[in-house]
Amino acid sequence: RPHIEVIINTICEFYQIDVEEGLFVPILELLASSVTIDNGVHDVELGNIVKTCFQFHVSTRSQSNQKIAVNAVNQIVQVVLKRIENDACDSNPHQVKTNSGTAITTTNTTTN
C-alpha cells in the first residue's frame, strides 16, 4: 500500500483515541490536503477522512473549529466532484471542458 494510505489511516485511527483540541486544525489541514493533491487518496481512505472531519465537527465545542471542519468537508467534496467531472469528460469524447471547468456535451451532426 502506498505510504499516504497508511498515514491517513493511522491519523484517522489516532483521532478515535483522544486528540487535544489544539491538534484538530493541523490534522484537518493534513487530511484535506491529502485529498486535494494530484492522485490524492480514494476509496476507504477518502471515507475515513470525511468521517474523521465529521466526528471532529461533532466533538469540538469551538465554533471556529467547527467551521474549519465544515470547510474541510466542502473542499473535499468539491475536489471529488471535480474528479468525477474530469473522469466523465475523459471517457466521453463528445464532452468538452469549458474555461470554468464545466463539462458540456456536444453532438456530432452531419448534413447531407
DSSP file (Angstrom, degrees, kcal/mol; ACC not computed):
  #  RESIDUE AA STRUCTURE BP1 BP2  ACC     N-H-->O    O-->H-N    N-H-->O    O-->H-N    TCO  KAPPA ALPHA  PHI   PSI    X-CA   Y-CA   Z-CA
    1    1 A R              0   0    0      0, 0.0     5,-0.1     0, 0.0     0, 0.0   0.000 360.0 360.0 360.0 142.5    0.0    0.0    0.0
    2    2 A P    >>  -     0   0    0      0, 0.0     4,-1.4     0, 0.0     3,-0.7  -0.286 360.0-118.2 -61.0 150.1    1.2    3.5   -0.7
    3    3 A H  H 3> S+     0   0    0      1,-0.2     4,-2.6     2,-0.2     5,-0.2   0.836 110.4  63.1 -60.0 -34.9    2.6    5.3    2.3
    4    4 A I  H 3> S+     0   0    0      1,-0.2     4,-2.6     2,-0.2    -1,-0.2   0.879 101.7  51.4 -61.5 -36.9   -0.1    8.0    2.1
    5    5 A E  H <> S+     0   0    0     -3,-0.7     4,-2.6     2,-0.2    -1,-0.2   0.914 110.5  48.1 -65.5 -42.1   -2.8    5.5    2.8
    6    6 A V  H  X S+     0   0    0     -4,-1.4     4,-2.2     2,-0.2    -2,-0.2   0.921 112.9  48.7 -63.6 -43.8   -1.0    4.1    5.8
    7    7 A I  H  X S+     0   0    0     -4,-2.6     4,-2.5     2,-0.2    -2,-0.2   0.934 112.3  47.7 -62.0 -47.6   -0.5    7.7    7.1
    8    8 A I  H  X S+     0   0    0     -4,-2.6     4,-2.7     1,-0.2     5,-0.2   0.936 112.8  47.8 -61.3 -47.8   -4.1    8.7    6.6
    9    9 A N  H  X S+     0   0    0     -4,-2.6     4,-2.2     1,-0.2    -1,-0.2   0.875 111.7  51.0 -62.4 -37.0   -5.5    5.5    8.3
   10   10 A T  H  X S+     0   0    0     -4,-2.2     4,-2.7    -5,-0.2    -1,-0.2   0.921 111.2  47.7 -65.8 -43.7   -3.1    6.0   11.2
   11   11 A I  H  X S+     0   0    0     -4,-2.5     4,-2.3     2,-0.2    -2,-0.2   0.932 112.4  48.8 -62.3 -45.7   -4.2    9.6   11.7
   12   12 A C  H  X S+     0   0    0     -4,-2.7     4,-1.0     1,-0.2    -1,-0.2   0.883 114.2  45.9 -64.5 -37.9   -7.9    8.7   11.5
   13   13 A E  H  X S+     0   0    0     -4,-2.2     4,-0.9    -5,-0.2     3,-0.3   0.890 110.5  53.9 -69.3 -39.6   -7.4    5.9   14.0
   14   14 A F  H >X S+     0   0    0     -4,-2.7     4,-1.3     1,-0.2     3,-0.8   0.883 103.0  57.4 -61.4 -39.0   -5.4    8.2   16.3
   15   15 A Y  H 3< S+     0   0    0     -4,-2.3    -1,-0.2     1,-0.2     4,-0.2   0.863  99.4  59.8 -60.7 -34.6   -8.2   10.7   16.2
   16   16 A Q  H 3< S+     0   0    0     -4,-1.0    -1,-0.2    -3,-0.3    -2,-0.2   0.807 103.9  52.2 -63.8 -29.2  -10.5    8.0   17.6
   17   17 A I  H << S-     0   0    0     -4,-0.9     2,-0.2    -3,-0.8    -2,-0.2   0.998 126.2 -57.8 -73.8 -68.6   -8.4    7.6   20.7
   18   18 A D     <  -     0   0    0     -4,-1.3     2,-0.4     2,-0.0    -1,-0.2  -0.718  50.2-170.9-179.9 126.3   -8.0   11.1   22.0
   19   19 A V        -     0   0    0     -4,-0.2     2,-0.1    -2,-0.2     5,-0.1  -0.987  27.5-117.5-129.5 134.9   -6.7   14.3   20.4
   20   20 A E    >   -     0   0    0     -2,-0.4     3,-1.9     1,-0.1     4,-0.5  -0.398  29.1-117.1 -66.2 147.0   -6.1   17.6   22.1
   21   21 A E  G >  S+     0   0    0      1,-0.3     3,-1.2     2,-0.2     4,-0.5   0.827 112.7  62.2 -54.7 -35.2   -8.2   20.4   20.8
   22   22 A G  G 3  S+     0   0    0      1,-0.2    -1,-0.3     2,-0.1     3,-0.1   0.675  99.5  54.8 -68.5 -17.1   -5.0   22.2   19.6
   23   23 A L  G <> S+     0   0    0     -3,-1.9     4,-2.0     1,-0.1    -1,-0.2   0.562  85.0  85.1 -91.5  -9.0   -4.2   19.4   17.2
   24   24 A F  H <> S+     0   0    0     -3,-1.2     4,-2.8    -4,-0.5     5,-0.2   0.925  87.6  49.5 -60.4 -47.3   -7.5   19.4   15.4
   25   25 A V  H  > S+     0   0    0     -4,-0.5     4,-2.6     1,-0.2     5,-0.2   0.939 112.2  45.7 -63.8 -49.0   -6.7   22.2   12.9
   26   26 A P  H  > S+     0   0    0      0, 0.0     4,-2.2     0, 0.0    -1,-0.2   0.896 114.2  50.3 -61.2 -36.5   -3.3   20.7   11.7
   27   27 A I  H  X S+     0   0    0     -4,-2.0     4,-2.7     2,-0.2    -2,-0.2   0.936 111.5  47.5 -65.3 -45.2   -4.9   17.3   11.4
   28   28 A L  H  X S+     0   0    0     -4,-2.8     4,-2.9     1,-0.2     5,-0.3   0.906 111.1  51.5 -61.8 -41.5   -7.8   18.7    9.4
   29   29 A E  H  X S+     0   0    0     -4,-2.6     4,-2.4    -5,-0.2    -1,-0.2   0.920 111.7  47.0 -61.7 -43.1   -5.4   20.6    7.1
   30   30 A L  H  X S+     0   0    0     -4,-2.2     4,-1.7    -5,-0.2    -2,-0.2   0.926 113.5  47.8 -64.3 -45.0   -3.4   17.4    6.5
   31   31 A L  H  X S+     0   0    0     -4,-2.7     4,-0.7     1,-0.2    -2,-0.2   0.934 114.0  46.2 -63.2 -46.2   -6.5   15.3    5.8
   32   32 A A  H >X S+     0   0    0     -4,-2.9     4,-1.6     1,-0.2     3,-0.9   0.903 112.2  50.8 -64.2 -40.6   -8.0   17.9    3.4
   33   33 A S  H 3X S+     0   0    0     -4,-2.4     4,-1.4    -5,-0.3    -1,-0.2   0.811 101.0  62.6 -69.1 -27.5   -4.6   18.4    1.6
   34   34 A S  H 3< S+     0   0    0     -4,-1.7     7,-1.6     1,-0.2    -1,-0.2   0.752 108.4  43.4 -68.6 -21.4   -4.2   14.6    1.1
   35   35 A V  H << S+     0   0    0     -3,-0.9     5,-0.4    -4,-0.7    -1,-0.2   0.819 111.9  52.1 -87.2 -35.5   -7.4   14.7   -1.0
   36   36 A T  H  < S+     0   0    0     -4,-1.6    -2,-0.2     3,-0.1    -3,-0.1   0.673  87.7  95.2 -81.4 -17.1   -6.6   17.8   -3.0
   37   37 A I  S >< S-     0   0    0     -4,-1.4     3,-1.4     1,-0.1     2,-0.0  -0.324  95.0 -81.6 -69.4 157.5   -3.1   16.8   -4.2
   38   38 A D  T 3  S+     0   0    0      1,-0.3    -1,-0.1     2,-0.0    -2,-0.1  -0.350 119.9  10.2 -57.6 137.5   -2.8   15.1   -7.6
   39   39 A N  T 3  S+     0   0    0     -3,-0.1    -1,-0.3    -4,-0.1     3,-0.1   0.877  97.9 176.4  55.5  40.3   -3.6   11.5   -7.3
   40   40 A G    <   -     0   0    0     -3,-1.4    -5,-0.2    -5,-0.4    -6,-0.1   0.066  37.5 -56.6 -64.9-178.0   -4.9   12.1   -3.8
   41   41 A V        +     0   0    0     -7,-1.6     2,-0.2     4,-0.1    -1,-0.2  -0.176  57.9 178.6 -65.1 155.4   -6.5    9.4   -1.7
   42   42 A H    >>  +     0   0    0     -3,-0.1     4,-1.2     4,-0.0     3,-1.0  -0.756  41.8  12.6-137.8-177.7   -9.5    7.5   -2.8
   43   43 A D  H 3> S+     0   0    0      1,-0.2     4,-2.1    -2,-0.2     3,-0.2  -0.053 123.9   5.6  52.3-128.0  -11.8    4.7   -1.6
   44   44 A V  H 3> S+     0   0    0      1,-0.2     4,-2.5     2,-0.2    -1,-0.2   0.878 132.1  52.6 -59.8 -42.3  -11.6    3.7    2.0
   45   45 A E  H <> S+     0   0    0     -3,-1.0     4,-2.3     1,-0.2    -1,-0.2   0.897 107.5  52.0 -63.3 -39.9   -9.2    6.4    3.0
   46   46 A L  H  X S+     0   0    0     -4,-1.2     4,-2.3     1,-0.2    -1,-0.2   0.923 110.8  48.3 -61.9 -43.6  -11.4    9.1    1.5
   47   47 A G  H  X S+     0   0    0     -4,-2.1     4,-2.5     1,-0.2    -2,-0.2   0.902 110.3  51.5 -62.0 -41.6  -14.3    7.7    3.5
   48   48 A N  H  X S+     0   0    0     -4,-2.5     4,-2.5     2,-0.2    -1,-0.2   0.881 109.2  51.4 -62.9 -38.2  -12.2    7.7    6.7
   49   49 A I  H  X S+     0   0    0     -4,-2.3     4,-2.5     2,-0.2    -2,-0.2   0.943 111.7  44.9 -65.4 -47.6  -11.2   11.3    6.1
   50   50 A V  H  X S+     0   0    0     -4,-2.3     4,-2.4     1,-0.2    -2,-0.2   0.921 114.2  50.4 -62.7 -43.2  -14.8   12.5    5.7
   51   51 A K  H  X S+     0   0    0     -4,-2.5     4,-2.7     1,-0.2    -1,-0.2   0.912 110.8  48.8 -60.4 -44.2  -15.8   10.5    8.7
   52   52 A T  H  X S+     0   0    0     -4,-2.5     4,-2.4     2,-0.2    -1,-0.2   0.903 110.6  50.3 -65.1 -41.5  -13.0   12.0   10.8
   53   53 A C  H  X S+     0   0    0     -4,-2.5     4,-2.2     2,-0.2    -1,-0.2   0.914 112.0  48.3 -61.8 -42.1  -13.8   15.6    9.7
   54   54 A F  H  X S+     0   0    0     -4,-2.4     4,-2.2     2,-0.2    -2,-0.2   0.931 111.5  49.1 -63.8 -45.6  -17.5   15.0   10.7
   55   55 A Q  H  X S+     0   0    0     -4,-2.7     4,-2.4     1,-0.2    -2,-0.2   0.882 109.7  52.7 -61.9 -37.8  -16.5   13.5   14.0
   56   56 A F  H  X S+     0   0    0     -4,-2.4     4,-1.9     2,-0.2    -1,-0.2   0.931 108.6  50.3 -61.2 -45.6  -14.2   16.5   14.7
   57   57 A H  H  < S+     0   0    0     -4,-2.2    -2,-0.2     1,-0.2    -1,-0.2   0.901 114.5  44.1 -59.6 -42.7  -17.1   18.8   13.9
   58   58 A V  H  < S+     0   0    0     -4,-2.2    -1,-0.2     1,-0.2    -2,-0.2   0.857 115.9  46.1 -71.8 -36.1  -19.4   17.0   16.3
   59   59 A S  H  < S+     0   0    0     -4,-2.4     2,-0.2    -5,-0.2    -2,-0.2   0.720  94.4  84.3 -85.9 -21.7  -16.9   16.6   19.1
   60   60 A T     <  -     0   0    0     -4,-1.9    -4,-0.0    -5,-0.2     6,-0.0  -0.547  55.3-160.9 -86.1 148.7  -15.4   20.1   19.3
   61   61 A R        +     0   0    0     -2,-0.2     2,-0.5     4,-0.0    -1,-0.1   0.570  64.4 101.3 -96.8 -13.2  -17.1   22.9   21.2
   62   62 A S     >  -     0   0    0      1,-0.2     4,-2.1     2,-0.0     5,-0.1  -0.605  60.7-155.2 -78.4 123.0  -15.2   25.6   19.4
   63   63 A Q  H  > S+     0   0    0     -2,-0.5     4,-2.3     1,-0.2     5,-0.2   0.873  95.8  53.4 -65.6 -36.2  -17.3   27.3   16.7
   64   64 A S  H  > S+     0   0    0      1,-0.2     4,-2.0     2,-0.2    -1,-0.2   0.901 109.7  48.0 -66.9 -37.8  -14.2   28.3   14.7
   65   65 A N  H  > S+     0   0    0      2,-0.2     4,-2.2     1,-0.2    -1,-0.2   0.864 109.3  53.9 -68.4 -34.9  -13.0   24.7   14.7
   66   66 A Q  H  X S+     0   0    0     -4,-2.1     4,-2.3     2,-0.2    -2,-0.2   0.915 108.8  49.0 -63.0 -41.8  -16.5   23.6   13.6
   67   67 A K  H  X S+     0   0    0     -4,-2.3     4,-2.8     1,-0.2    -2,-0.2   0.895 109.2  52.3 -64.2 -39.6  -16.3   26.0   10.7
   68   68 A I  H  X S+     0   0    0     -4,-2.0     4,-2.3     2,-0.2    -1,-0.2   0.909 109.7  49.5 -62.4 -41.6  -12.9   24.7    9.8
   69   69 A A  H  X S+     0   0    0     -4,-2.2     4,-2.2     2,-0.2    -2,-0.2   0.917 111.9  47.7 -63.8 -43.3  -14.2   21.1    9.8
   70   70 A V  H  X S+     0   0    0     -4,-2.3     4,-2.6     1,-0.2    -2,-0.2   0.919 111.9  49.9 -63.6 -43.8  -17.2   22.1    7.6
   71   71 A N  H  X S+     0   0    0     -4,-2.8     4,-2.5     1,-0.2    -1,-0.2   0.878 108.9  52.9 -63.0 -37.5  -14.8   24.0    5.2
   72   72 A A  H  X S+     0   0    0     -4,-2.3     4,-2.3     2,-0.2    -1,-0.2   0.927 110.8  46.2 -63.8 -44.4  -12.6   20.9    5.0
   73   73 A V  H  X S+     0   0    0     -4,-2.2     4,-2.7     2,-0.2    -2,-0.2   0.918 112.5  50.7 -64.7 -42.4  -15.5   18.7    4.1
   74   74 A N  H  X S+     0   0    0     -4,-2.6     4,-2.4     1,-0.2    -2,-0.2   0.917 110.8  48.9 -60.0 -43.3  -16.7   21.2    1.5
   75   75 A Q  H  X S+     0   0    0     -4,-2.5     4,-2.1     2,-0.2    -1,-0.2   0.911 112.0  48.9 -62.4 -43.1  -13.3   21.4    0.0
   76   76 A I  H  X S+     0   0    0     -4,-2.3     4,-2.4     2,-0.2    -2,-0.2   0.922 111.1  49.3 -63.7 -45.2  -13.0   17.6   -0.2
   77   77 A V  H  X S+     0   0    0     -4,-2.7     4,-2.7     1,-0.2     5,-0.2   0.907 109.9  51.6 -62.7 -42.0  -16.5   17.3   -1.8
   78   78 A Q  H  X S+     0   0    0     -4,-2.4     4,-2.2     1,-0.2    -1,-0.2   0.906 110.5  48.6 -61.2 -41.5  -15.6   19.9   -4.4
   79   79 A V  H  X S+     0   0    0     -4,-2.1     4,-2.3     2,-0.2    -2,-0.2   0.919 112.0  48.8 -64.7 -43.4  -12.4   18.0   -5.3
   80   80 A V  H  X S+     0   0    0     -4,-2.4     4,-2.2     1,-0.2    -2,-0.2   0.923 111.5  49.0 -64.2 -43.8  -14.2   14.7   -5.6
   81   81 A L  H  X S+     0   0    0     -4,-2.7     4,-2.4     1,-0.2    -1,-0.2   0.890 110.0  52.0 -62.8 -38.5  -16.9   16.3   -7.8
   82   82 A K  H  X S+     0   0    0     -4,-2.2     4,-2.6     2,-0.2    -1,-0.2   0.903 108.6  51.0 -63.1 -41.5  -14.2   17.8  -10.0
   83   83 A R  H  X S+     0   0    0     -4,-2.3     4,-2.7     2,-0.2    -2,-0.2   0.910 109.5  50.6 -61.2 -42.0  -12.6   14.4  -10.3
   84   84 A I  H  X S+     0   0    0     -4,-2.2     4,-2.4     2,-0.2    -2,-0.2   0.928 110.8  48.5 -62.5 -45.0  -15.9   12.9  -11.4
   85   85 A E  H  X S+     0   0    0     -4,-2.4     4,-2.3     1,-0.2    -2,-0.2   0.930 112.9  47.8 -59.6 -46.1  -16.4   15.6  -14.0
   86   86 A N  H  X S+     0   0    0     -4,-2.6     4,-2.3     1,-0.2    -2,-0.2   0.897 111.7  49.6 -63.9 -40.9  -12.9   15.1  -15.4
   87   87 A D  H  X S+     0   0    0     -4,-2.7     4,-1.7     2,-0.2    -1,-0.2   0.891 110.1  51.5 -65.0 -38.6  -13.3   11.3  -15.5
   88   88 A A  H  X S+     0   0    0     -4,-2.4     4,-1.0     1,-0.2    -2,-0.2   0.906 111.3  47.3 -64.7 -41.4  -16.6   11.8  -17.3
   89   89 A C  H  < S+     0   0    0     -4,-2.3     3,-0.4     1,-0.2     6,-0.3   0.887 110.2  52.8 -66.9 -38.8  -15.0   14.0  -19.9
   90   90 A D  H  < S+     0   0    0     -4,-2.3    -1,-0.2     1,-0.2    -2,-0.2   0.836 113.9  42.6 -65.9 -31.8  -12.1   11.7  -20.4
   91   91 A S  H  < S+     0   0    0     -4,-1.7    -1,-0.2     1,-0.2    -2,-0.2   0.582 109.4  61.8 -92.7  -9.1  -14.5    8.8  -21.0
   92   92 A N    ><  -     0   0    0     -4,-1.0     3,-1.8    -3,-0.4    -1,-0.2  -0.934  61.7-165.5-119.6 108.1  -16.9   10.7  -23.3
   93   93 A P  T 3  S+     0   0    0      0, 0.0    -1,-0.1     0, 0.0    -4,-0.1   0.650  87.7  62.6 -68.3 -12.8  -15.4   12.0  -26.5
   94   94 A H  T 3  S+     0   0    0      2,-0.0    12,-4.2    11,-0.0     2,-0.4   0.403  86.9  89.5 -92.5   2.8  -18.4   14.3  -27.0
   95   95 A Q  E <   -A  105   0A   0     -3,-1.8     2,-0.4    -6,-0.3    10,-0.2  -0.829  56.4-169.3-102.4 141.2  -17.8   16.2  -23.8
   96   96 A V  E     -A  104   0A   0      8,-2.7     8,-2.6    -2,-0.4     2,-0.4  -0.981  19.8-128.2-127.4 137.4  -15.7   19.3  -23.8
   97   97 A K  E     -A  103   0A   0     -2,-0.4     6,-0.2     6,-0.2     2,-0.1  -0.706  23.3-144.4 -84.7 134.5  -14.5   21.2  -20.7
   98   98 A T    >   -     0   0    0      4,-2.9     3,-1.7    -2,-0.4    -1,-0.0  -0.345  33.5 -94.7 -86.3 175.6  -15.2   24.9  -20.7
   99   99 A N  T 3  S+     0   0    0      1,-0.3    -1,-0.1     2,-0.1    -2,-0.0   0.820 127.2  56.1 -60.6 -30.4  -12.8   27.5  -19.2
  100  100 A S  T 3  S-     0   0    0      2,-0.1    -1,-0.3     1,-0.1     3,-0.1   0.534 120.9-109.3 -80.0  -4.1  -14.7   27.3  -15.9
  101  101 A G  S <  S+     0   0    0     -3,-1.7     2,-0.2     1,-0.3    -2,-0.1   0.380  74.1 138.3  93.3  -4.5  -14.1   23.6  -15.8
  102  102 A T        -     0   0    0     -5,-0.1    -4,-2.9     1,-0.1     2,-0.5  -0.526  50.5-130.6 -75.9 141.0  -17.7   22.7  -16.5
  103  103 A A  E     -A   97   0A   0     -6,-0.2     2,-0.4    -2,-0.2    -6,-0.2  -0.786  23.5-171.6 -94.1 132.3  -18.3   19.8  -18.9
  104  104 A I  E     -A   96   0A   0     -8,-2.6    -8,-2.7    -2,-0.5     2,-0.5  -0.940  19.3-128.4-121.0 148.0  -20.7   20.3  -21.8
  105  105 A T  E     -A   95   0A   0     -2,-0.4     2,-0.3   -10,-0.2   -10,-0.3  -0.805  21.5-164.0 -98.1 132.4  -21.9   17.6  -24.1
  106  106 A T        -     0   0    0    -12,-4.2     2,-0.4    -2,-0.5    -2,-0.0  -0.818   8.6-142.2-110.1 153.7  -21.6   18.2  -27.9
  107  107 A T        -     0   0    0     -2,-0.3     2,-0.8     2,-0.0    -2,-0.0  -0.893  15.3-126.5-114.7 149.0  -23.4   16.2  -30.5
  108  108 A N        -     0   0    0     -2,-0.4     2,-0.4     2,-0.0   -14,-0.0  -0.827  32.9-174.6 -94.9 109.0  -21.9   15.3  -33.8
  109  109 A T        -     0   0    0     -2,-0.8     2,-0.4     2,-0.0    -2,-0.0  -0.862   5.2-169.5-108.4 139.8  -24.3   16.5  -36.5
  110  110 A T        -     0   0    0     -2,-0.4     2,-0.4     2,-0.0    -2,-0.0  -0.948   8.2-149.2-125.0 147.7  -23.8   15.7  -40.2
  111  111 A T              0   0    0     -2,-0.4    -2,-0.0     1,-0.1     0, 0.0  -0.900 360.0 360.0-116.0 146.7  -25.6   17.2  -43.1
  112  112 A N              0   0    0     -2,-0.4    -1,-0.1     0, 0.0    -2,-0.0   0.414 360.0 360.0-100.9 360.0  -26.4   15.5  -46.4
